Amino acid sequence: MASYIHPLSDVQTKSIGDLTYIWQFTVVLEDAVIGRNCNINCNCFVENDVIIGDNVTVKSGVQIWNGIRLENNVFIGPNVTFTNDLLPRSKLHNKEFEKTLVRAGASIGANSTIIGGIEIGEYAFIGAGSVITKHIPPYTVWYGNPATHQGYITNENCLLDLELRDKKTGDQYYLEGYIPKKND
């Protein structure tokens, strides 16, 4: 099945997977790569040196600059701001930009700012309005400005506190590698 590209968007790339939707007033430059079954909402911008995996959701008002990689099943909330230049100056061209990697399954909440050159681990959860200034380990929950470690999250989307207790039930979990597991 083909992708859907809204007629009011400006999509220059041919590297778009099946079942991907790109909505109105979104610009995608010619060297960008977008996977299958993605949803790129309205009013977004995707620069050339960008790779977006499969099953990715990018909500409205997001700019994805050169050097950014979004692995499979990533969620990017509305108006998330990525940066790729730690020393921006007007009219300086041919700079090398910072690389940012958002690992599989990670979610970034609305209006968060992601400083260039970091990695957000698998299934990490970034709360709305956060400012991320350093690498984020897998399966961890961060929020605030600057964001601080607030807990953990499981594959089943169960939020845990810093002592690995379920915030709703109080059930105790433990870490096996980076993945929190329930004690039975």
C-alpha positions in Angstrom: 0.0 0.0 0.0 1.3 3.4 -0.9 2.1 6.4 1.3 -0.2 9.4 1.6 1.4 12.9 1.0 -0.9 15.8 1.5 -1.1 18.0 -1.6 -0.3 21.1 0.5 3.0 19.6 1.7 6.4 20.0 0.0 8.0 16.5 0.0 11.2 16.3 -2.1 12.5 12.9 -1.0 11.6 9.7 -2.7 12.8 7.6 0.3 9.5 7.1 2.1 8.2 3.7 3.2 4.7 2.3 2.6 1.8 3.4 4.7 3.5 6.7 5.8 1.3 9.8 6.1 2.8 13.3 5.6 0.3 16.1 6.4 -0.2 19.6 5.1 2.4 22.4 5.4 5.2 19.9 6.1 8.5 20.2 4.2 10.8 17.2 3.7 14.1 17.7 1.9 15.3 15.4 -0.8 18.0 13.3 1.1 15.8 12.6 4.1 14.9 8.9 4.7 11.5 8.1 6.3 10.4 4.5 7.1 7.1 2.7 6.8 3.9 3.3 8.7 5.0 6.7 10.0 2.8 9.7 10.7 4.5 13.1 10.1 1.9 15.7 11.2 1.3 19.2 9.8 3.7 22.1 10.1 6.9 20.0 10.4 10.3 20.3 8.7 12.6 17.4 8.0 16.2 18.4 6.8 18.4 16.4 4.4 20.7 14.3 6.8 17.8 12.8 8.7 16.8 9.1 9.1 13.4 8.2 10.5 12.7 4.6 11.2 9.4 2.6 10.9 6.3 3.3 13.0 7.4 6.7 14.1 5.0 9.5 15.1 6.0 13.1 14.7 3.4 15.5 16.0 2.8 19.0 14.7 5.4 21.8 14.8 8.5 19.7 15.0 11.7 20.5 13.1 14.1 17.6 12.6 17.5 19.0 11.6 20.6 17.4 10.0 22.2 14.7 12.1 19.1 13.5 13.8 18.2 9.8 13.8 14.9 8.4 15.1 14.8 4.7 15.4 11.7 2.5 15.1 8.6 3.1 17.2 9.7 6.6 18.5 7.1 9.2 19.5 7.9 12.9 19.2 5.3 15.1 20.8 4.0 18.4 19.4 6.5 21.3 19.3 9.5 19.3 20.4 12.7 21.3 19.6 15.8 19.5 18.5 19.1 21.4 18.2 22.2 20.4 16.2 24.5 23.3 16.7 26.1 24.0 20.1 27.5 27.3 19.0 25.1 28.8 16.5 26.1 31.9 14.5 24.3 33.6 11.6 25.8 32.9 8.1 28.4 30.3 9.1 28.1 27.5 6.6 29.7 24.1 6.1 29.8 23.4 9.8 29.7 19.8 11.1 26.5 19.4 13.1 26.0 17.4 16.3 24.4 13.9 15.9 21.4 13.0 18.0 20.1 9.5 18.3 16.6 8.7 19.7 16.6 4.9 20.3 13.7 2.5 19.5 10.5 2.9 21.5 11.5 6.2 23.2 8.9 8.9 23.7 9.5 12.7 24.0 6.7 14.8 25.4 5.4 18.1 24.0 7.5 21.2 24.0 10.7 19.4 25.2 14.0 20.7 24.0 16.7 18.2 23.0 20.3 19.6 23.0 22.3 18.3 20.0 24.8 15.5 20.4 23.0 13.2 22.9 21.5 9.8 22.9 18.1 9.0 24.3 18.0 5.3 25.2 15.5 2.6 24.2 12.0 3.1 25.7 13.1 6.2 27.6 10.3 8.5 28.5 10.8 12.3 28.5 8.0 14.3 30.2 6.4 17.4 28.5 8.4 20.6 28.7 11.7 19.0 29.6 15.1 20.3 28.6 17.4 17.3 27.9 21.1 18.2 28.2 22.8 14.8 28.6 22.5 11.2 27.5 19.4 9.4 28.8 19.7 5.7 29.7 17.2 3.1 28.4 13.9 2.6 30.3 14.3 5.7 32.4 11.8 8.6 33.0 13.1 12.2 33.0 11.4 15.5 33.3 12.1 19.1 34.3 14.4 22.0 33.3 17.1 20.7 33.2 15.5 17.3 33.2 16.4 14.9 36.1 15.9 11.2 36.5 12.5 10.6 38.0 12.0 6.9 37.7 11.7 4.0 35.3 9.3 2.6 32.7 8.6 -1.0 31.7 7.9 -2.5 28.2 4.3 -2.5 29.3 4.4 1.3 30.0 4.2 0.9 33.7 5.7 4.0 35.4 8.0 3.1 38.3 9.5 5.4 40.9 13.2 5.6 41.7 12.9 2.6 44.0 11.3 0.6 41.1 7.8 0.5 42.7 4.8 0.8 40.5 3.4 4.3 41.0 -0.3 3.0 40.9 -0.1 -0.4 42.7 3.1 -0.3 44.7 4.3 -3.5 43.2 8.1 -4.0 43.3 10.1 -4.4 40.2 13.8 -5.1 39.7 16.3 -4.4 36.9 17.4 -7.1 34.5 19.9 -5.4 32.3 18.1 -2.1 31.7 14.6 -3.6 31.5 12.5 -3.4 34.8 10.9 -6.7 35.6 8.1 -7.4 38.1 8.9 -9.4 41.3 6.4 -12.2 41.5 
